Amino acid sequence: MKKVFLNEFTAKEIKEKLQNNEIDSAITMFGACESHGWHLPLGPDIFVPTEIAKRTAERLDKTVVVPGIPYGTSIHYNKFPITVSIRYETTIAIAEDIFTSLIEHGIKHIIILNGHDGNIPALEVAARNVKARYKEAVLVYIPAWWEITGEQMKEDFEVWDGLGHGGEGETSITMAVRPELVNLDDAICQMPHDMIAISEHASVIFDIEEITETGAIGDPTKATMEKGEKMLNIVVDYLVNLIKNLENRNWKYDLKK
Protein backbone atom coordinates (compact mmCIF):
# COMPACT_ATOMS: atom_id res chain seq x y z
CA MET A 1 0.00 0.00 0.00
CA LYS A 2 1.26 3.46 -0.90
CA LYS A 3 2.52 5.55 2.03
CA VAL A 4 0.80 8.91 2.31
CA PHE A 5 1.08 10.02 5.95
CA LEU A 6 3.92 12.46 6.57
CA ASN A 7 4.98 10.81 9.83
CA GLU A 8 5.37 7.40 8.16
CA PHE A 9 8.24 8.58 5.96
CA THR A 10 11.83 8.76 7.12
CA ALA A 11 13.58 12.12 7.04
CA LYS A 12 15.76 10.80 4.20
CA GLU A 13 12.72 9.83 2.15
CA ILE A 14 11.11 13.22 2.68
CA LYS A 15 14.34 15.07 1.80
CA GLU A 16 14.66 13.14 -1.46
CA LYS A 17 11.00 13.66 -2.35
CA LEU A 18 11.28 17.40 -1.77
CA GLN A 19 14.50 17.60 -3.80
CA ASN A 20 12.91 15.64 -6.68
CA ASN A 21 9.69 17.70 -6.58
CA GLU A 22 7.70 14.61 -5.62
CA ILE A 23 5.71 16.45 -2.95
CA ASP A 24 3.65 19.39 -4.12
CA SER A 25 0.83 19.66 -1.57
CA ALA A 26 -0.28 18.57 1.87
CA ILE A 27 -3.66 17.82 3.41
CA THR A 28 -3.99 19.00 7.01
CA MET A 29 -6.81 17.80 9.28
CA PHE A 30 -8.48 19.16 12.38
CA GLY A 31 -10.97 17.24 14.52
CA ALA A 32 -12.34 17.06 18.06
CA CYS A 33 -12.84 14.75 21.03
CA GLU A 34 -16.41 15.07 22.28
CA SER A 35 -19.72 13.28 22.74
CA HIS A 36 -21.62 12.36 19.58
CA GLY A 37 -24.44 10.67 21.44
CA TRP A 38 -24.63 7.36 23.25
CA HIS A 39 -24.16 5.38 20.03
CA LEU A 40 -20.92 6.84 18.64
CA PRO A 41 -17.34 7.11 19.90
CA LEU A 42 -15.86 10.50 20.80
CA GLY A 43 -13.64 10.64 17.72
CA PRO A 44 -15.59 10.80 14.42
CA ASP A 45 -14.38 14.35 13.81
CA ILE A 46 -10.83 13.06 13.37
CA PHE A 47 -11.51 9.47 12.25
CA VAL A 48 -13.53 10.58 9.22
CA PRO A 49 -11.20 13.32 7.87
CA THR A 50 -8.26 10.95 8.32
CA GLU A 51 -9.88 8.32 6.10
CA ILE A 52 -10.96 10.95 3.57
CA ALA A 53 -7.45 12.39 3.38
CA LYS A 54 -5.84 8.95 3.15
CA ARG A 55 -8.05 7.81 0.28
CA THR A 56 -7.55 11.13 -1.48
CA ALA A 57 -3.75 11.10 -1.26
CA GLU A 58 -3.60 7.48 -2.42
CA ARG A 59 -5.13 8.62 -5.71
CA LEU A 60 -2.74 11.53 -6.17
CA ASP A 61 0.96 11.59 -7.04
CA LYS A 62 2.35 14.53 -5.06
CA THR A 63 0.14 14.91 -2.00
CA VAL A 64 1.00 13.93 1.57
CA VAL A 65 -1.26 13.81 4.62
CA VAL A 66 -0.22 15.59 7.80
CA PRO A 67 -1.28 13.72 10.98
CA GLY A 68 -4.51 15.24 12.22
CA ILE A 69 -5.16 17.18 15.41
CA PRO A 70 -7.64 15.11 17.49
CA TYR A 71 -8.76 18.02 19.69
CA GLY A 72 -10.76 21.09 18.76
CA THR A 73 -12.66 24.02 20.17
CA SER A 74 -15.69 22.29 21.69
CA ILE A 75 -16.96 24.69 24.34
CA HIS A 76 -20.55 24.18 23.17
CA TYR A 77 -20.28 20.41 23.79
CA ASN A 78 -18.80 20.56 27.29
CA LYS A 79 -21.96 19.27 28.97
CA PHE A 80 -21.29 15.66 28.00
CA PRO A 81 -18.36 13.41 29.00
CA ILE A 82 -15.63 13.62 28.12
CA THR A 83 -15.22 16.67 25.94
CA VAL A 84 -11.60 17.72 25.56
CA SER A 85 -11.85 21.32 24.40
CA ILE A 86 -9.03 23.68 23.50
CA ARG A 87 -9.40 27.44 23.29
CA TYR A 88 -9.97 29.24 20.01
CA GLU A 89 -6.58 30.88 20.51
CA THR A 90 -4.98 27.46 20.87
CA THR A 91 -6.62 26.11 17.71
CA ILE A 92 -5.47 29.18 15.81
CA ALA A 93 -1.91 28.88 17.12
CA ILE A 94 -1.63 25.14 16.38
CA ALA A 95 -2.98 25.59 12.86
CA GLU A 96 -0.70 28.55 12.13
CA ASP A 97 2.33 26.61 13.36
CA ILE A 98 1.47 23.60 11.19
CA PHE A 99 0.90 25.70 8.06
CA THR A 100 4.08 27.68 8.72
CA SER A 101 6.16 24.54 9.22
CA LEU A 102 5.00 23.12 5.90
CA ILE A 103 5.61 26.35 4.01
CA GLU A 104 9.08 26.86 5.43
CA HIS A 105 10.01 23.33 4.34
CA GLY A 106 8.83 24.06 0.82
CA ILE A 107 5.27 22.71 0.82
CA LYS A 108 3.34 25.85 -0.10
CA HIS A 109 0.08 24.28 -1.27
CA ILE A 110 -2.05 23.33 1.72
CA ILE A 111 -5.51 21.79 1.88
CA ILE A 112 -7.26 22.39 5.21
CA LEU A 113 -9.79 19.62 5.88
CA ASN A 114 -11.90 20.35 8.94
CA GLY A 115 -14.01 17.74 10.70
CA HIS A 116 -15.61 19.76 13.49
CA ASP A 117 -18.01 22.71 13.45
CA GLY A 118 -16.39 24.45 16.42
CA ASN A 119 -13.09 24.78 14.54
CA ILE A 120 -14.54 26.65 11.58
CA PRO A 121 -13.89 30.27 12.66
CA ALA A 122 -10.51 29.54 14.24
CA LEU A 123 -9.13 27.76 11.19
CA GLU A 124 -10.19 30.57 8.89
CA VAL A 125 -8.41 33.08 11.13
CA ALA A 126 -5.27 30.90 11.13
CA ALA A 127 -5.31 30.49 7.35
CA ARG A 128 -5.75 34.22 6.79
CA ASN A 129 -2.94 35.06 9.22
CA VAL A 130 -0.56 32.67 7.46
CA LYS A 131 -1.59 33.90 4.01
CA ALA A 132 -0.84 37.46 5.10
CA ARG A 133 2.72 36.40 6.01
CA TYR A 134 3.35 34.06 3.06
CA LYS A 135 1.84 35.60 -0.06
CA GLU A 136 3.20 32.80 -2.27
CA ALA A 137 1.31 30.11 -0.34
CA VAL A 138 -2.00 28.68 -1.53
CA LEU A 139 -4.32 27.61 1.28
CA VAL A 140 -7.60 25.94 0.34
CA TYR A 141 -10.12 25.53 3.15
CA ILE A 142 -12.88 22.91 3.35
CA PRO A 143 -14.67 24.02 6.54
CA ALA A 144 -17.51 21.47 6.48
CA TRP A 145 -17.06 18.30 4.42
CA TRP A 146 -20.60 17.19 5.37
CA GLU A 147 -22.10 19.94 3.23
CA ILE A 148 -20.60 18.26 0.15
CA THR A 149 -22.46 15.03 0.82
CA GLY A 150 -25.69 16.79 1.79
CA GLU A 151 -25.90 18.41 -1.62
CA GLN A 152 -25.52 15.13 -3.51
CA MET A 153 -27.41 12.66 -1.31
CA LYS A 154 -30.79 14.28 -0.72
CA GLU A 155 -32.51 11.18 -2.11
CA ASP A 156 -30.45 8.84 0.10
CA PHE A 157 -30.99 10.55 3.43
CA GLU A 158 -34.33 10.10 5.16
CA VAL A 159 -34.20 12.95 7.68
CA TRP A 160 -32.86 16.53 7.58
CA ASP A 161 -30.62 15.85 4.54
CA GLY A 162 -28.59 13.55 6.80
CA LEU A 163 -27.38 16.45 8.93
CA GLY A 164 -26.92 16.55 12.67
CA HIS A 165 -24.16 16.11 15.21
CA GLY A 166 -24.02 12.34 15.38
CA GLY A 167 -27.08 12.20 13.11
CA GLU A 168 -27.92 10.06 10.10
CA GLY A 169 -24.99 11.19 7.96
CA GLU A 170 -22.23 11.32 10.55
CA THR A 171 -23.29 7.99 12.01
CA SER A 172 -23.34 6.41 8.54
CA ILE A 173 -19.87 7.62 7.61
CA THR A 174 -18.47 6.57 10.99
CA MET A 175 -19.91 3.10 10.37
CA ALA A 176 -18.00 3.04 7.08
CA VAL A 177 -14.74 4.18 8.72
CA ARG A 178 -14.80 2.53 12.17
CA PRO A 179 -17.77 0.11 12.28
CA GLU A 180 -16.52 -1.63 15.41
CA LEU A 181 -17.00 1.60 17.40
CA VAL A 182 -20.66 2.20 16.50
CA ASN A 183 -23.59 0.80 18.50
CA LEU A 184 -26.90 1.56 16.78
CA ASP A 185 -28.79 -0.10 19.63
CA ASP A 186 -28.13 3.08 21.60
CA ALA A 187 -29.09 5.46 18.78
CA ILE A 188 -31.91 7.92 19.54
CA CYS A 189 -33.64 10.36 17.18
CA GLN A 190 -33.42 13.90 18.56
CA MET A 191 -34.47 16.59 16.13
CA PRO A 192 -34.09 20.27 17.13
CA HIS A 193 -37.29 21.28 15.32
CA ASP A 194 -37.58 24.73 16.87
CA MET A 195 -34.02 25.65 15.94
CA ILE A 196 -34.43 24.36 12.38
CA ALA A 197 -37.59 26.40 11.92
CA ILE A 198 -36.11 29.79 12.85
CA SER A 199 -34.50 30.75 9.52
CA GLU A 200 -32.19 29.29 6.93
CA HIS A 201 -30.25 32.58 6.95
CA ALA A 202 -29.67 32.76 10.73
CA SER A 203 -27.51 30.68 13.03
CA VAL A 204 -28.42 30.10 16.66
CA ILE A 205 -25.40 30.19 18.95
CA PHE A 206 -26.42 27.22 21.05
CA ASP A 207 -25.06 25.05 23.81
CA ILE A 208 -25.60 21.37 23.05
CA GLU A 209 -27.46 20.68 26.33
CA GLU A 210 -30.21 23.07 25.18
CA ILE A 211 -31.20 20.83 22.26
CA THR A 212 -30.28 17.24 23.12
CA GLU A 213 -30.14 14.84 26.05
CA THR A 214 -27.31 12.71 24.67
CA GLY A 215 -24.95 15.05 22.83
CA ALA A 216 -26.31 14.07 19.41
CA ILE A 217 -28.90 15.69 17.15
CA GLY A 218 -30.55 14.33 14.04
CA ASP A 219 -31.69 10.78 13.44
CA PRO A 220 -28.89 8.21 13.69
CA THR A 221 -31.43 5.38 13.64
CA LYS A 222 -31.59 5.87 9.85
CA ALA A 223 -27.83 5.38 9.41
CA THR A 224 -26.36 2.60 7.27
CA MET A 225 -22.85 1.61 6.25
CA GLU A 226 -23.90 1.83 2.60
CA LYS A 227 -24.80 5.50 3.00
CA GLY A 228 -21.49 6.04 4.75
CA GLU A 229 -19.45 4.49 1.95
CA LYS A 230 -21.29 6.64 -0.58
CA MET A 231 -20.51 9.72 1.52
CA LEU A 232 -16.83 8.82 1.64
CA ASN A 233 -16.68 8.33 -2.12
CA ILE A 234 -18.37 11.67 -2.78
CA VAL A 235 -16.01 13.65 -0.56
CA VAL A 236 -12.90 11.83 -1.78
CA ASP A 237 -13.88 12.35 -5.42
CA TYR A 238 -14.47 16.02 -4.69
CA LEU A 239 -11.05 16.46 -3.07
CA VAL A 240 -9.20 14.51 -5.75
CA ASN A 241 -10.80 16.58 -8.49
CA LEU A 242 -10.16 19.81 -6.59
CA ILE A 243 -6.46 19.09 -6.12
CA LYS A 244 -5.98 17.82 -9.67
CA ASN A 245 -7.63 20.96 -10.99
CA LEU A 246 -5.31 23.13 -8.91
CA GLU A 247 -2.30 21.11 -10.05
CA ASN A 248 -3.31 21.58 -13.69
CA ARG A 249 -3.48 25.33 -13.08
CA ASN A 250 -0.07 25.20 -11.37
CA TRP A 251 -1.95 26.36 -8.24
CA LYS A 252 -2.62 29.73 -9.84
CA TYR A 253 -5.90 31.62 -9.64
CA ASP A 254 -7.29 34.99 -10.77
CA LEU A 255 -4.51 37.58 -11.10
CA LYS A 256 -1.89 34.96 -10.29
CA LYS A 257 -2.42 33.38 -13.73
N, C-alpha and C positions, 0 to 999 in steps of 0.2 A: 504494500500500500504506500502511496506517495506521502512523504512527510510534508506537512503544511504549517505546523505550529512552530513559532519562532523558538520556543524554549526546548524543542526537540533536536535542533541542529547544534553541532559543535561550533565554537567560535571560528575554527578553521573553515568549516563549510560555509558559514555566513560570509566570512571575508572573501572567499573565492567567488561566491554568488554575487556579491556587491561589485567586485572587480570586473566580473564578466557580464555585468548588467542583466543578471538573471533574477533579480528582485526589483520590481518596479512600483509595487504598492503593498499596503498592509491593511488588514481589517482589524479594527480594535473593537472590543465589546465591553459593555457595561450592564451589570445586572443588579440583583438585590437578594437579600435573605429575609424573608417575611412570610407570614401566613397567607396561603391561597385557599383557605377553607380546610375543612376536616379531611377532605379526600385527596389533596395534593401535597407533595413535599414543599419545603420552603424555598427550593431553588429553581423553579422553572425560568425565572428571569435571566439566569445565566446558562442553564442547561440548553435552552432552546437556541439562543444566539450562537452558542458554541457549535451546535450541530449545523446550524445554517451556514456559519462561516467556514466550517470544515468542508462541507459539501461544495460550497462555492469555490474555495481555493483549490480543491481537487480537480476542478474543471478548468482552471486557469493555469497559465504557464509562469507568471511572474508575481504571484500574490502570496503573501504569507499571512498567517493569523497570529495576532498577538494574544497571549493568554488573557482571558477576561477578568474583570474585577467583579467578585461575587457579592459585593456590598454596594448599596446605593442609598440615596436620600429617601427614607421611608417614614418620615415623621407622621404621616397620615395613616400609617398602618400599625402604630406602636401599641394599640390596644391588645393585640393578640400575640401569643408567645410563638417563637421568640424572634421578634423583629430586631435585626442588627442594623441600625440606622446611622449613617454618617452625615455630617453637616453638609449643606450646600457648598460651603467654602472648601470643605475637604474634597468633595466630588470634583469641583472645579480645579483644585490644585493637582489632584491625581491625574485627571485627564490632560491638563496642560503639560505636566511633566512627561507623560507617555508620548504625547504628540511631539513635544520638543525633542525627546530622546531619539525618536525615529527620524525626524528631520535632520538633526545634527549628525546622524550616521548615514545620511544620504537617501533615506526613504521619504520622499516629499509628497507622495500621493497617498492619502489616508482616508479610508472608509470608516465612519463611526456608526457602528451598529448597536443601537440601544434596545435593551429588553425590559425596561421598567419605566412606568409613567413618571415617577418622582424625579428621575434623572433628566428629564427633557430640558427644563430651563437651564440647569447647571451645565450640561454638555454644550448647549449652544453658546453660553457665555465663554466656556473654555475654548471652543473652536474659534470664536471671533477674536479672543485675546491672542491666540497663537497666530492666526492669520494676519493680525495687525503687526506682529513681530517678524513674520516670515512671509513676505509677499509672494515669493515664488512657490509656496506650498499650495496644494490643492486639497481641501478638506471637504468631503462629501458626507452629509449627515442624514441618516435614516433614523428619525426620532421614535417611530412607532411602526415596527414591522407588521403588526397585526392589522393595520389599516390597509395594507397591500392585499391581504387575504380577504378581508371583508368586502372589498370592491369586487372580487372575482368569484366569490362563493356564496352569493346571496341565495341561490337555489339549493345549496347544500345545507346551510345552517337553518335550524328550525326556530330559533329564538334570537331576537335582537341582533341579527346579522352575525351571530357567533360571539359577540363582544362580551365583556365582563371580566373582572379580576378573578381568575379561576373559574370562568364561565365555560360555555360550550366550546369555544375555539381554543382557549388556552389549555383546557383539560385535554382536548383532542390531540393537540400538538405535543403535549407532554407525554401522552400515551404513546405517541410515535417515537419519541426520543428516549424516554425512560419508563417503559411500561411497568417495570417491577416496582415503581415507587407510587403508582396511582391505585387508589382503592375507591371504585365507583359506588361501593356499598354505602359509603359515608357521604356521597354527593347529595346536596340539597339545592333546590331551585330557590334563589332569592333575587327577585327582580326589583330594582329601585324605581318603581313606576312613577312616583312623584317627581323624582329628579329628572327622569327621561322626558317627562312632559313639559318641563319648564320652557325650554327653547333650544333649538339646534344651534343657535348662534351665541349661546351663553354657557359658561362653565361654572358649576357650583364648586367652590373650594370647600370640600367636605373632609370630615374625619371618618374613617371606615366604620367605626362603631355606630355612627348615625344611620347607616344604611344596611348593615348586615350583622347577623349574630355569629358568624363563623369566620369572617375575614374574606369571604368570597361573595361576588355578585354575578348575576347571570344564571344560566341553567346548565350546569355541568352534567346533569342526568342525560342530556342529549348528545354527549360526547362519544365519539368512536375513533378508533385508531385509523380507520380509512380516511376520515376527515382530516386527521392530523397529518397523515402522509401527503395528502393533497395540498395542505397548507404549506408544508415544508417545500414541496416541489415548486409551488408558486413563488415563494419568497426567494428560493435559491435561483430559479430561472431569472427572476427580476434582477438579482444582484449580479449574476454572471453577465447578463446582457448589458447592465449599467456599466460595469467595469470594462467589458470589451468595447463598448461604445466610446468610453473615455480613452482607452488605449488607442483606438483607431484615430481619435482626434489629437493624439499626443498630449492628452490631458489639458487641452486648450479650450477656452470658451470665450464667447463674446469678443471683446477687444484684445484678448490674448491670442487670437487666431493669427 
